[in-house]
Amino acid sequence: MLKIDQLHAGYGKVEVLHGISIEVPKGQVVTLIGSNGAGKTTTMRAVSGMIAPSAGQISLNGRRIDGLESYHIARLGLAHSPEGRRVFATMTVTDNLRLGAFPRYTGARPRGNVEADLERAMELFPRLKERRQQLAGTLSGGEQQMLAMARATMLNPEVVLLDEPSMGLAPILVDEVFKIIERLKSQGVTMLLVEQFAAAALAVADYGYVLENGRISLHGPADKLRTDPAVKAAYLGGG
Ligand code: ATP
């Protein structure tokens, strides 16, 4: 499980996160909701080692990971599907996916069966299967987003960080992304999910945290948050 304890992080002298604590138990989906600029992406970056926390602790299955290089954190089983289309444009879909498994290798030997996982990822993302030999840079924005998500699953991770997987997608693809999250959940994948569609995120999640100006203002079981008047008013369109 992933445990974030009193995390402080930011950029240069500007502190964005002022001591946040989040727990993601094994096999559960936890969502982090909050308005633009609250610090959701910064949280994801600090957990995956893209930025160094200034204080606090982060542990994965009881092992401290704060302060480690992101590649080392990935090797320990933490996959990050970042916001935006971060794919290798001049490589094929298949090669992008294979790269996702790279941290599983020690020398020439991978942990587990990479080819079998590649096939599993293709089954989970049929759109990618149809385009397996296409260069990633020529995929549509939505397809690139899916490729970033599929690549994260290729780590065979303990925990996946999903940062806005539906960003910029047409409604039909948003539905598809949430179906994929459901399927990953049913396979027992542990996830920390940041999503602009807070209602859909709370529907798939077990537990949720509300981040406001770099502090956790509220947390609880996802079904409780969905009916909380303050959450409804601020994040669920008041409905
Ligand atoms: P959104 O929903 O808009 O993506 P967010 O909750 O993910 O928002 P962050 O991206 O974590 O918010 O940003 C939190 C704050 O940190 C913002 O004020 C933002 O301007 C600032 N910030 C983000 N990235 C950087 C950076 N690379 N350098 C400096 N400041 C940054």
Residues whose N, C-alpha, C, O or C-beta is under 5 A from the ligand:
A	BS01	ATP	Y11 V16 S35 N36 G37 A38 G39 K40 T41 T42
